[in-house]
Amino acid sequence: MSTKFGGYTGCIVKVDLSTKEISEYPWTDEQRELFIGGKIAAAKIIGDNVGAEVDPLSPENMLAVVTGPFTGCGAPSSARFDISTKSPLTGYLTSSNCGGSFGFHLKKAGYDALLITGKAKKPTWLEIDDGEIKFHDAKDLWGKKTSETQVALDEKLKSKTGKIVIGPAGENLVLYASITSNERFAGRGGVGCVMGSKNLKAVTAKGTHKMEVKQPEKFKKLTKKWIKYLKSHPLCGDQLPRLGTAGLMSIMQENGQLATKNYKYGQFEDVDKVSGETLARDHNITNKGCLTCPIKCARTVKVDGKEVKGPELETLGLLSAGILNNDIEAVFKWNYEIDELGMDTISAANTLSYAMEANEQGLWDTGLDFGKIDNISKTFEDIAYRRGIGDELANGSKWCAEKHGGTEFAANAKGMELSAYEPRRSVGLGLGYAISNRGGCHLNGGYLILVEGLSLHVNPQTPKAKADFTQVFQNMMEFVSSCGQCLFTTYGFLPPILLKKPNAWYTRALCGIVPHIGWALRFMNKFPGALAINLPVVFNQSKALKYITGMKVNFGKCMKIGKRGYNLERHINTKYGVDASKDTIQSRLTDENQIEGDNTTKVPLEKLKAKYYKGRGWDQNGIPKDKLLRKLKIKED
């Protein structure tokens, strides 16, 4: 199917592993304008094809690998692609973003998206070569770890191609198994488990297709300025390249926002031994980045004499402060082992810390203790191969808590484990965790902690305007993800002058005003089309989409696309069983003060939810109203 827009190949391919039938999935230009690509397009496709009755591990479930219009066009940090499915961990729609090279090569092969259904009769891998798709026996690959699998595929094909693969965790249906592309991971929600359930070990892609850009000279000029701006930005051009995401640990520690001992505390006394500064000073070998990325936030460290990808903030925080471990080199080792086994480090770490506290509370004899690290490597391996206690831990913290007790300290939302940020000192993020469509995710939750202490210092304890800001940030990030671009580029939305001078009177004044502008944000959230402007410098995505695709877009339309995407995901999840009762986090974070006697150091979740639902146009039970769905063209009149 052809398209009038640039940035797309115009073709989505569907592969049924049960029948080996290959077909083109119908997708119109009207749908491209409404849903753009990435996670939003994936949500539309899955919502139309995967009903509430479908078991996530059944052949009827769909794995949707979807690129965006920026992918392959040279925009900064635009190698991202999305993998979406009905999650075996939560039972709801999940999306997992990846910075590996597969999305780029999929478009080179002639496809905007790959939809996988059915179940192969035996272990299989797919080869995509310039529009031709071949089925191969994966018997010799089954059982291999993620890097071994990728090397073996390179040897088979006699060339380097884009690849997605699973490790032993995906093969053994660990509910939080990941999918790997190069050294980057689609980790969240168990997408690798779904791939394993289909007996699919790997997919490779290569081709010679060239992407059309509608206004190449204008786009080239914009990209040059955009990269220059990102490199000069205090976050994108300094903090992230210098310290990586791990650089946030020291800030979180100072603010009481570092999840410590399974979210019991917000500070870790040995943080200096495991901080981003320590990683950069004593261990980082070189910086790396995804394709077309000027930021290069990834670290490289040594494990057993081998240079490997270093841990991101989530992994470093949860496997140090989260379990009271001060050995940073142990975290390097575990991070590498978990990646090789093909598991989500966030869910693996939080399930481990739950098991430690359950053991400490006498609820479950796990043999795991806070501060004890000699048996952790074996535990992760046992999880991946579902051996012994690992067979239960492979189901995640929510499942384990429902069986053994301790639901009040099982750190998850909708069954997916929380990130490394302690929300009692960032109540906007606490709301975000609870209402996030895919579960305990800081990004899908709106990432309010960015302005509640990580960059700006808007009062992190006040609930004022937090529900409104959450929607703005969610809509923006939803749109950027749909384009196929890294969310770190949205840091550019924060004016550098405020970040460079946090104690200046104007910065402090702005932070003081923010909690009182909820009314303006509510107007923007309700009527995004009123913002029919392009924001120069700080939000180049609208012009980039216009120059690449030829669509008529501006900032307001971009925000409306993001709003449509977020509400679409919620609408699908309500069909799968989500309502207000599912928008929760553990009671430790909502009922217990982090600081004794200070009632502001807990998340006022119900108050925040009520404001959020009203602002979103949802009813009191968290269900999007029909009027809203029709207005956003999610439902037909």
C-alpha positions, -999 to 999 in steps of 0.1 A, spaced: 0 0 0 15 33 -11 15 66 8 16 103 -2 37 111 29 75 111 33 90 92 62 71 60 56 77 30 33 39 27 30 38 -10 39 30 -29 71 36 -67 69 18 -93 89 33 -128 95 13 -157 109 38 -182 124 12 -209 126 3 -210 89 34 -192 75 11 -168 57 26 -134 49 2 -105 41 1 -67 39 -18 -51 68 -41 -24 55 -31 10 68 -43 43 53 -28 78 51 -57 89 73 -45 65 99 -9 77 95 -20 112 103 -41 102 133 -18 76 149 16 86 133 36 54 142 54 37 171 34 29 202 3 49 191 0 30 158 8 -2 176 -20 4 201 -45 10 173 -35 -22 156 -35 -44 187 -68 -28 199 -84 -38 166 -71 -73 166 -66 -86 202 -97 -89 223 -102 -91 261 -106 -129 258 -71 -134 243 -46 -150 266 -12 -131 263 6 -164 257 -18 -178 232 -11 -178 194 -39 -153 190 -19 -125 207 0 -102 185 35 -88 187 37 -55 169 71 -41 160 65 -5 148 88 23 136 80 60 134 83 85 105 116 99 119 133 65 118 158 62 90 155 99 81 184 113 101 167 132 128 187 133 160 183 103 183 157 87 160 167 51 159 139 41 183 113 15 175 84 2 196 74 -34 205 38 -37 218 16 -66 228 -9 -77 254 14 -82 284 17 -116 301 29 -97 332 0 -73 336 -27 -87 313 -30 -52 297 -15 -34 267 22 -29 270 47 -10 249 84 -13 251 108 11 234 142 1 220 172 20 207 188 -9 188 193 -8 151 164 -32 141 139 -4 134 163 13 110 170 -19 91 133 -29 91 125 3 72 155 -3 49 139 -37 42 107 -19 31 84 -21 61 71 5 86 60 -23 109 61 -61 115 30 -77 130 36 -113 143 7 -137 152 3 -174 156 29 -199 170 56 -217 151 55 -255 154 92 -255 163 119 -229 172 121 -205 143 138 -173 132 127 -150 105 149 -134 78 137 -102 61 157 -92 31 144 -63 9 108 -73 13 114 -111 11 106 -130 43 120 -165 50 114 -189 78 144 -207 93 149 -235 118 162 -221 151 171 -254 168 208 -245 169 200 -210 183 175 -221 210 192 -220 244 218 -194 234 221 -161 253 214 -128 236 249 -118 224 257 -154 213 225 -154 193 233 -122 175 268 -133 167 255 -166 154 231 -148 131 258 -125 117 278 -157 109 248 -173 92 241 -142 70 277 -133 64 268 -97 72 256 -75 99 219 -68 99 193 -54 122 182 -80 147 158 -87 175 164 -118 197 154 -134 229 175 -152 255 167 -181 278 143 -161 298 120 -155 268 123 -192 258 113 -202 294 84 -177 295 96 -155 323 68 -130 325 92 -100 323 115 -114 296 130 -88 272 138 -85 235 174 -75 225 187 -54 196 224 -49 197 231 -39 233 197 -22 237 166 -37 251 128 -36 248 125 -46 284 92 -38 299 60 -58 302 72 -92 290 75 -86 253 102 -113 252 79 -138 269 53 -133 241 80 -138 215 91 -170 232 56 -182 235 55 -181 197 86 -202 194 103 -172 177 140 -169 186 149 -140 164 141 -117 134 167 -102 111 162 -74 87 182 -56 59 175 -39 26 182 -11 3 150 10 6 156 47 9 133 70 29 118 100 12 119 134 30 94 158 15 114 190 22 150 177 24 168 211 25 146 226 52 149 193 72 187 193 68 190 229 80 166 222 110 186 190 120 219 209 120 205 236 144 187 209 164 218 189 171 237 221 179 210 230 205 210 195 221 248 195 224 246 229 241 218 219 265 228 214 302 211 180 303 215 166 267 249 181 261 265 180 295 250 158 322 239 128 301 272 126 280 293 132 311 275 110 337 249 90 318 215 84 333 233 72 365 242 108 371 208 113 386 214 90 416 232 117 436 204 142 429 178 116 439 198 109 471 199 146 480 161 149 475 151 117 493 139 102 460 163 72 457 143 40 463 162 23 491 156 -11 507 126 -19 486 112 17 488 112 17 525 136 47 525 146 75 501 183 77 508 212 52 508 241 58 531 266 43 507 254 61 476 289 76 469 302 41 462 277 34 435 269 68 421 271 80 385 301 101 394 319 70 407 310 51 376 322 79 353 354 85 372 366 50 380 349 26 356 336 41 323 357 32 293 339 51 266 305 66 258 282 51 233 249 61 217 222 47 195 221 54 157 219 91 149 223 101 186 244 132 194 239 127 232 257 93 237 245 86 273 254 49 273 284 37 295 309 10 288 324 -10 316 345 -42 321 330 -75 334 355 -103 337 379 -85 314 352 -80 287 340 -45 276 302 -45 279 273 -20 282 272 -4 317 240 -2 338 214 26 334 201 45 364 172 21 370 195 -10 372 222 8 392 198 22 417 176 -8 422 206 -33 424 225 -11 449 203 11 471 172 -11 464 188 -42 480 214 -24 502 244 -34 481 274 -10 479 295 -30 454 292 -12 420 312 -39 402 287 -65 414 260 -44 397 280 -43 365 282 -81 366 245 -86 373 234 -61 347 255 -80 321 241 -114 332 205 -102 332 210 -87 297 225 -120 285 196 -140 299 171 -116 283 152 -101 313 140 -67 323 164 -54 349 138 -33 366 113 -61 372 141 -86 380 156 -62 406 123 -53 423 111 -89 424 144 -97 441 140 -69 467 104 -81 473 117 -116 480 143 -102 504 117 -83 524 93 -113 524 122 -133 538 129 -107 564 93 -105 574 90 -142 578 64 -145 550 85 -167 526 118 -185 532 136 -173 500 172 -175 513 176 -139 500 187 -111 524 193 -74 520 230 -67 518 239 -103 510 251 -106 474 268 -140 470 237 -158 458 222 -132 435 238 -143 402 225 -178 408 191 -164 416 189 -145 383 199 -176 364 173 -197 383 147 -172 373 157 -173 336 156 -211 336 126 -214 360 145 -235 385 137 -238 422 126 -205 438 133 -189 404 102 -205 390 80 -183 412 102 -152 410 98 -155 372 62 -144 376 70 -110 391 65 -94 425 27 -90 423 22 -127 417 46 -136 445 30 -112 469 -5 -125 462 7 -160 470 30 -154 499 18 -121 513 33 -86 515 13 -69 489 18 -36 508 55 -37 498 55 -54 464 66 -24 443 44 -25 412 15 -8 395 -9 -30 375 16 -58 380 46 -41 364 74 -32 388 82 5 396 113 24 385 141 35 409 124 68 419 108 69 454 75 87 448 68 99 484 91 128 477 78 133 442 40 130 445 34 138 408 54 108 399 34 88 424 3 96 404 21 88 372 31 53 384 -5 45 394 -22 58 362 4 48 337 -11 27 309 16 0 309 21 -2 347 48 11 370 66 33 345 81 67 352 80 77 315 45 65 306 35 80 339 46 115 328 80 117 345 70 146 368 101 140 389 120 158 362 106 191 375 101 179 411 138 179 418 159 163 390 162 195 370 138 222 382 127 224 418 89 227 418 76 218 452 77 179 450 52 175 479 23 197 467 -5 180 447 -13 214 431 -12 213 393 5 179 393 -24 161 376 -25 188 349 13 187 343 12 149 342 -12 151 312 10 176 294 41 155 298 24 123 289 9 138 258 42 152 247 62 120 253 35 99 236 38 120 205 76 119 204 77 82 209 53 77 180 77 95 158 105 70 166 126 95 186 143 91 220 125 108 249 158 124 260 153 150 232 122 163 252 147 175 278 153 203 253 118 216 262 133 229 295 149 263 288 187 261 294 189 293 313 167 279 341 188 248 344 221 267 344 210 291 371 187 271 395 191 296 423 185 327 402 155 348 412 136 341 380 141 303 382 129 303 418 100 325 409 89 303 380 91 272 402 70 289 428 44 299 403 40 265 386 17 250 412 -7 278 406 -11 275 368 -32 244 367 -60 263 351 -39 272 321 -26 236 317 -62 223 319 -72 246 291 -42 234 270 -50 198 278 -87 202 268 -80 223 237 -46 214 223 -56 226 189 -57 261 202 -19 261 203 -16 264 165 20 275 167 55 261 164 77 265 194 112 275 181 143 258 194 128 239 224 104 217 204 117 210 169 96 179 165 66 196 149 87 212 121 106 180 117 74 160 112 62 186 87 94 186 67 98 148 67 62 138 60 46 168 43 18 168 70 4 201 81 14 201 118 21 225 146 28 222 183 -9 220 192 -16 192 167 14 173 180 0 175 215 -34 164 202 -18 133 186 -2 125 220 -35 130 237 -52 107 212 -25 81 218 -27 81 256 -65 79 256 -64 52 230 -42 30 252 -65 37 281 -96 28 261 -80 -5 251 -70 -13 286 -105 -6 299 -116 -34 276 -89 -56 292 -102 -48 327 -85 -16 338 -105 9 359 -99 32 389 -94 2 412 -63 -8 391 -47 26 393 -28 19 425 6 16 440 16 -3 472 2 11 504 37 17 518 38 47 495 3 60 500 -3 53 537 32 55 554 51 88 557 87 86 544 96 111 571 80 103 604 54 130 614 55 147 580 22 138 562 33 155 530 59 127 525 33 102 512 14 101 479 -21 116 482 -31 93 454 -69 94 455 -70 132 455 -46 133 426 -65 106 407 -98 125 410 -83 156 395 -65 136 368 -97 118 357 -116 150 355 -89 167 335 -86 138 311 -124 137 305 -127 103 321 -155 93 345 -150 87 382 -141 51 375 -113 61 352 -131 52 320 -127 76 290 -161 91 282 -176 84 248 -177 121 239 -140 123 244 -133 92 223 -154 104 195 -138 138 195 -104 122 193 -116 99 165 -109 68 186 -145 59 183 -167 65 154 -199 86 157 
